[in-house]
Amino acid sequence: MLSLVGLAVIGTMTTLLILGRISPVVGLTVIPIVGALIAGFTPGEISDFFETGLGSVMDVAVMLIFAIIFFGIMNDAGLFNPLISLTVKLTRGNVVAVSVGTVLLAAVCHLDGAGASTFLITIPALLPLYQRLGMSRYLLLLLVGTSMGILNMLPWGGPVGRSAAALDLDPVTIWRDLIPVQIISLVLLVGMAVILGYRERARIAAHQKVLAYAGGGSGSDASDTGIGTAEPDTAASADWAAGSEQPADATRTKMWLNAVLVLTAMTLLVTEIVPPALCFLIALCAALIINYPKVSDQMERIRAHGGAALGTGAIIFAAACFLGILQESGMLESLASDAVGLLPESSIPYLHLIVGVLGLPLELLLSTDAHYFALLPLVEGIASQVGVDTLAVTYTVIVGNVIGTYISPLNASLWLGLGLAGADIGKHIKYSFFPMWIFSVVVLAVSLGVGAIPWS
């Protein structure tokens, strides 16, 4: 019963979000509550589930609200303009080069294994450049998310740490054997970035022709255009910095102060000297004082960016209901057990390979905790009975699943990235699902083919 209800909740919500038939706040709240009631849970139990989920996302939500306003003010002050201009000059506006650079930058930024800090560094820095070149924000999320997934194979990354804890293994040993896989993955990802870059360049050119034909000008407004091959995105209204004023001619002193402020905030974030939410609250206060000495101007800037910040914060709080109910009710754990139990007995020797190939779709159904604390031990226990080595199971499940970490609505830090990019979860899944899944299967196949990970 729990498995069926959980599958119905996740499937219904994901489908409606992709089709754009329901808003994230409504979908993340109403659908899981209805599912929990159908499963027989009382309102009191559902309230407890929500409170537990709220505790898991509270820090992310508060940090996101202050971070969006902070980076909006930095954009108002023109801090990113020199970086954008320099990058455009170096790449000569080459969309392919920017795509490759995005992958490499995200890989470097994710060395700490923290998804939130990587999104906070990469999205605000690169989004204005993508808009300047007319590139899709969903391509940015796809490339950053995939690169982060590869780096998550580090021993302090979530999947490896959880796998080691679940099977009583050494995380460093797991990572050491996965280093060749990481190298293979990054090389393949650069290749995918080139392919997607050429596709994006063709889309931009086609969009500019449409604008020119319709009398829309040269296409300079294409910074807010679409999501790959899907419909154009009206990002002028959805942009996370919407309502901001045109960047003022900031003095050189203010520019340097703003740059030092951003670097200091990022340093505090990475070193965890202060909590992320407090870090951005302090940074926001400093940004207001530096750039807008008048109280009236400070309040105007907060109001200008507050709508986007609170709107995204509301989605994060609604996600607490979704995450809390599915995890605390046992739906995810039940799904993991029943999914394996449905497979025919003849598939048991290949069970780890099947789970590896299906790793990314399963990420949409199971949280990271459920995948590694519930599904992985179950698969290992069954596969070991027919002689499959524990490490072979572990590597296969990690490689097949880790690429999809940042496409799942069950991942709290993804909502941070979506908020910073002004993106929609349904459009992100629609745009990124198949490229990410194909990429993860290719990485798994190549890794198995060259012996980077064992078959059994």
C-alpha positions in Angstrom: 0.0 0.0 0.0 2.8 2.4 0.9 4.6 1.7 -2.3 1.6 2.3 -4.5 0.7 5.5 -2.7 4.3 6.8 -2.8 4.6 5.9 -6.5 1.3 7.7 -7.2 2.3 10.8 -5.2 5.7 11.1 -7.0 4.4 10.2 -10.4 1.4 12.6 -10.2 3.4 15.5 -8.9 6.3 15.1 -11.4 3.9 14.7 -14.4 1.8 17.7 -13.5 4.9 19.8 -12.9 6.4 18.8 -16.2 3.2 19.5 -18.0 2.9 22.9 -16.2 -0.6 22.0 -14.9 0.2 22.8 -11.2 2.3 25.2 -9.4 5.2 23.8 -7.3 3.8 25.1 -4.0 0.4 23.5 -4.6 1.9 20.3 -6.0 4.4 19.8 -3.2 1.8 20.4 -0.5 -1.6 19.1 -1.6 -0.6 15.9 -3.4 1.6 14.3 -0.6 -1.0 15.3 2.0 -3.8 13.6 0.0 -1.5 10.6 -0.5 -0.8 10.3 3.2 -4.5 10.5 4.1 -5.2 7.7 1.6 -2.4 5.6 3.1 -4.2 5.9 6.5 -2.1 8.4 8.3 -3.8 10.8 10.7 -3.6 14.6 10.5 -1.5 14.6 13.6 1.0 12.2 12.0 1.1 14.2 8.8 1.9 17.3 11.0 4.8 15.5 12.5 6.1 14.5 9.1 5.9 18.1 8.0 7.8 19.4 11.0 10.5 16.8 10.4 10.7 17.9 6.7 10.7 21.5 7.7 13.7 21.0 9.9 15.6 19.5 6.9 15.0 22.5 4.6 14.9 25.4 7.0 18.5 26.3 6.7 18.4 26.1 2.9 15.2 28.2 2.7 16.5 31.0 4.9 19.9 31.0 3.2 18.1 31.2 -0.2 16.0 34.2 0.7 19.0 36.3 1.8 21.3 35.0 -1.0 18.9 35.9 -3.7 18.5 39.5 -2.4 22.3 39.7 -1.9 23.2 38.6 -5.4 20.5 40.8 -6.8 22.1 43.8 -5.2 25.5 42.7 -6.5 24.0 42.6 -10.0 22.4 46.0 -9.5 25.8 47.4 -8.6 27.3 46.0 -11.8 29.8 43.7 -10.0 29.5 40.9 -12.6 29.7 43.2 -15.6 33.5 43.2 -15.9 33.5 39.4 -15.5 30.9 39.0 -18.2 32.7 41.3 -20.5 36.0 39.6 -20.0 34.6 36.2 -20.5 32.7 37.3 -23.6 36.0 38.8 -24.9 38.0 35.7 -24.2 35.4 33.3 -25.7 34.5 35.9 -28.4 30.9 35.2 -27.6 31.5 31.5 -28.4 28.5 29.6 -26.9 30.4 26.3 -27.1 33.4 27.6 -25.1 31.1 29.0 -22.5 29.4 25.6 -22.1 32.7 23.9 -21.6 33.8 26.5 -19.2 30.7 26.0 -17.2 31.5 22.3 -16.7 35.0 23.0 -15.6 34.1 25.9 -13.3 31.4 23.8 -11.6 33.8 20.9 -11.1 36.4 23.1 -9.4 33.7 24.8 -7.2 32.3 21.4 -6.1 35.5 20.1 -4.7 34.0 20.7 -1.3 31.1 18.4 -2.1 28.5 20.9 -1.0 25.8 21.4 -3.5 24.4 24.6 -2.0 27.8 26.4 -2.1 28.5 25.3 -5.6 25.1 26.6 -6.8 25.7 29.9 -4.9 29.0 30.4 -6.6 28.3 29.3 -10.2 24.7 30.3 -10.9 24.9 34.1 -9.9 28.3 34.4 -11.7 27.3 32.6 -14.9 23.6 33.4 -15.3 24.2 37.1 -16.5 26.7 35.8 -19.1 24.2 33.2 -20.3 21.6 35.9 -20.6 24.0 38.2 -22.4 24.7 35.5 -25.0 21.0 34.4 -25.2 21.8 31.0 -23.7 19.2 29.0 -21.8 19.3 28.9 -18.0 18.2 25.3 -18.2 21.4 24.4 -20.1 23.3 26.1 -17.3 21.5 24.0 -14.7 22.1 20.8 -16.8 25.8 21.4 -17.1 26.4 22.5 -13.6 24.3 19.7 -12.1 26.0 17.0 -14.2 29.5 18.3 -13.3 28.5 18.4 -9.6 27.2 14.8 -9.8 30.6 13.6 -11.1 32.4 15.4 -8.3 30.0 13.8 -5.8 32.1 10.6 -6.1 34.6 12.2 -3.7 34.8 10.5 -0.3 33.1 13.4 1.4 30.4 13.5 -1.2 26.9 12.3 -0.2 26.6 9.1 -2.3 30.0 7.6 -1.4 29.7 8.5 2.3 26.2 7.0 2.5 27.3 3.8 0.6 30.3 3.4 2.9 28.0 3.7 6.0 25.3 1.4 4.6 27.8 -1.4 3.7 30.5 -0.8 6.4 33.1 0.1 3.8 35.9 2.7 3.8 34.8 5.8 1.7 38.4 6.6 0.7 38.8 3.1 -0.7 35.6 3.5 -2.7 36.7 6.8 -4.0 40.2 5.7 -4.9 38.8 3.0 -7.2 36.3 5.5 -8.7 39.0 8.1 -9.6 39.4 6.6 -13.2 35.6 6.8 -13.5 35.6 10.5 -12.5 38.3 11.2 -15.1 36.3 9.3 -17.8 33.2 11.1 -16.8 34.7 14.6 -16.9 36.2 13.9 -20.4 32.8 12.7 -21.6 31.1 15.6 -20.0 33.3 18.1 -21.9 32.3 16.3 -25.0 28.6 16.5 -24.1 29.1 20.2 -23.4 30.5 20.7 -26.8 27.6 18.9 -28.4 25.0 20.8 -26.4 26.9 24.1 -27.0 26.6 23.6 -30.8 22.9 22.7 -30.3 22.4 25.9 -28.2 24.2 28.0 -30.8 21.9 26.7 -33.5 18.9 27.5 -31.4 20.0 31.0 -30.7 20.6 31.6 -34.3 17.2 30.3 -35.2 15.6 32.5 -32.5 17.4 35.6 -33.8 16.1 34.9 -37.3 12.6 34.6 -35.9 13.0 38.0 -34.1 14.4 39.6 -37.2 11.6 38.3 -39.4 9.0 39.5 -36.8 10.6 42.9 -36.7 12.0 42.2 -33.2 15.4 43.5 -33.9 18.8 41.9 -34.0 18.1 39.4 -31.3 19.8 41.4 -28.5 16.8 40.5 -26.4 17.6 36.8 -26.7 19.2 36.7 -23.3 15.9 35.6 -22.0 15.1 32.9 -24.6 14.1 29.4 -24.2 15.0 26.0 -22.8 16.8 24.2 -25.6 14.4 22.7 -28.0 11.3 23.6 -25.9 9.3 26.8 -25.9 10.9 30.1 -25.2 11.2 31.2 -21.5 9.8 34.6 -20.6 12.6 35.1 -18.3 12.3 38.8 -18.2 9.5 38.3 -15.7 10.8 35.1 -14.2 14.4 36.2 -13.7 15.6 35.9 -10.1 16.8 39.5 -10.3 13.5 40.8 -11.8 12.6 44.3 -10.8 16.2 45.3 -10.4 17.4 48.7 -11.5 19.9 49.1 -14.3 23.4 48.7 -12.9 24.7 52.1 -11.8 28.1 53.5 -12.6 29.6 52.3 -9.3 32.8 53.9 -8.2 36.0 51.9 -8.4 36.1 51.7 -4.6 32.6 50.3 -4.4 33.4 47.7 -7.0 36.4 46.5 -5.1 34.5 46.5 -1.8 31.7 44.5 -3.4 34.2 42.0 -4.9 35.9 41.6 -1.5 32.4 41.1 0.1 31.5 38.3 -2.3 34.8 36.6 -1.9 34.5 36.8 1.9 31.0 35.5 1.9 32.1 32.5 -0.3 35.1 31.8 2.0 32.9 31.8 5.1 30.4 29.6 3.3 33.0 27.0 2.2 34.9 27.0 5.5 31.7 26.8 7.5 32.9 29.4 10.1 29.4 30.7 10.4 26.1 29.1 9.3 25.2 29.8 5.6 22.0 31.7 6.5 23.8 34.0 8.9 26.6 34.4 6.4 24.3 35.8 3.7 22.3 37.9 6.2 25.5 39.7 7.2 26.7 39.9 3.6 23.3 41.4 2.6 23.5 44.0 5.4 27.1 45.0 4.3 26.0 45.2 0.6 23.1 47.5 1.5 25.4 49.8 3.5 28.1 49.9 0.9 25.9 50.5 -2.2 22.8 52.3 -0.7 23.6 54.5 2.3 20.1 55.9 2.3 17.5 53.8 4.3 14.9 54.5 1.6 17.1 53.1 -1.1 17.9 50.1 1.0 14.2 49.3 1.5 13.5 49.8 -2.2 16.2 47.3 -3.2 14.8 44.8 -0.7 11.3 45.2 -2.1 12.7 44.9 -5.6 14.2 41.5 -5.0 12.0 40.4 -2.1 9.3 39.0 -4.4 11.6 36.5 -6.1 13.2 35.6 -2.8 10.0 35.0 -0.9 8.4 33.2 -3.9 11.3 30.7 -4.0 11.4 30.4 -0.3 7.7 29.4 -0.3 8.5 26.6 -2.7 11.3 25.4 -0.4 8.9 25.3 2.6 6.3 23.5 0.5 9.0 21.0 -0.4 9.3 20.3 3.4 5.8 18.8 3.2 6.7 16.6 0.3 10.1 15.4 1.6 8.8 14.9 5.2 5.8 12.8 4.2 7.5 10.6 1.8 10.5 9.9 4.0 9.0 9.7 7.4 6.0 7.7 6.3 8.2 4.9 5.0 6.9 5.3 1.4 10.4 5.7 -0.1 11.8 2.7 1.8 8.9 0.6 0.8 9.3 1.6 -2.8 12.9 0.6 -2.8 12.1 -2.9 -1.4 9.2 -3.6 -3.7 11.0 -2.3 -6.9 13.6 -5.0 -6.4 11.1 -7.7 -5.4 9.2 -7.3 -8.7 12.2 -8.4 -10.8 12.3 -12.0 -12.1 14.7 -14.5 -10.5 16.7 -14.9 -13.7 17.8 -11.2 -13.4 19.4 -11.5 -10.0 23.0 -12.0 -11.3 22.5 -8.7 -13.2 20.5 -6.9 -10.6 23.2 -4.4 -9.8 23.6 -3.6 -13.5 19.9 -3.1 -13.9 19.7 -0.8 -10.9 22.8 1.1 -12.3 21.2 1.6 -15.7 17.9 2.8 -14.0 19.8 4.8 -11.4 18.8 8.2 -12.7 15.0 7.5 -13.1 15.1 6.0 -9.6 16.5 9.3 -8.4 13.2 10.9 -9.2 11.4 8.3 -7.1 13.8 7.9 -4.2 15.7 10.4 -2.1 19.5 10.0 -1.8 19.1 8.5 1.7 16.5 6.0 0.5 18.7 5.1 -2.5 21.8 4.3 -0.5 20.4 3.3 2.9 17.5 1.2 1.6 18.0 0.2 -2.0 21.7 -0.4 -2.1 21.9 -2.8 0.9 18.9 -4.7 -0.5 20.6 -5.0 -3.9 23.9 -6.0 -2.4 22.3 -8.6 -0.2 20.5 -10.3 -3.1 23.4 -10.0 -5.6 25.9 -11.4 -3.1 23.9 -14.6 -2.9 24.9 -15.4 -6.5 28.5 -14.4 -6.0 28.5 -10.7 -7.1 31.2 -8.8 -5.2 30.1 -6.1 -2.8 32.4 -3.5 -4.3 31.1 -4.3 -7.8 27.5 -3.6 -6.6 28.5 -0.4 -4.8 30.4 1.1 -7.8 27.7 0.2 -10.3 24.9 1.7 -8.2 26.9 4.9 -7.4 28.0 5.5 -11.0 24.5 4.8 -12.4 22.8 7.1 -9.9 25.2 9.9 -9.0 24.8 11.9 -12.2 21.1 12.4 -11.5 21.6 13.9 -8.0 20.6 17.4 -9.1 17.5 16.6 -11.1 15.4 15.1 -8.3 12.8 17.2 -6.6 13.8 15.3 -3.5 17.1 17.0 -3.4 16.8 20.2 -1.2 19.9 22.0 -2.7 18.4 21.7 -6.2 15.6 24.0 -5.1 18.3 26.5 -4.2 19.8 26.3 -7.7 16.4 26.7 -9.3 15.7 29.7 -7.2 19.0 31.4 -8.1 18.5 30.7 -11.8 14.8 31.7 -11.7 14.0 28.3 -13.2 11.0 25.9 -13.0 11.4 22.4 -11.7 9.2 20.9 -14.4 11.0 22.6 -17.2 14.4 21.5 -15.7 13.3 17.9 -15.5 11.9 18.1 -19.1 15.1 19.7 -20.4 17.7 17.7 -18.5 16.2 14.2 -17.9 17.2 12.4 -21.1 20.6 14.1 -21.6 21.6 13.2 -18.0 20.2 9.7 -18.2 21.9 9.0 -21.5 25.1 10.4 -20.1 25.0 8.3 -17.0 24.4 5.1 -19.0 27.3 5.9 -21.3 29.6 6.6 -18.4 28.5 3.3 -16.8 29.0 1.4 -20.0 32.4 2.9 -20.8 33.6 2.3 -17.2 32.5 -1.3 -17.3 34.0 -1.7 -20.8 37.5 -0.4 -19.9 37.5 -2.2 -16.6 37.3 0.9 -14.4 34.7 -0.9 -12.4 34.2 -4.7 -12.3 31.2 -6.5 -13.8 30.7 -8.8 -10.8 
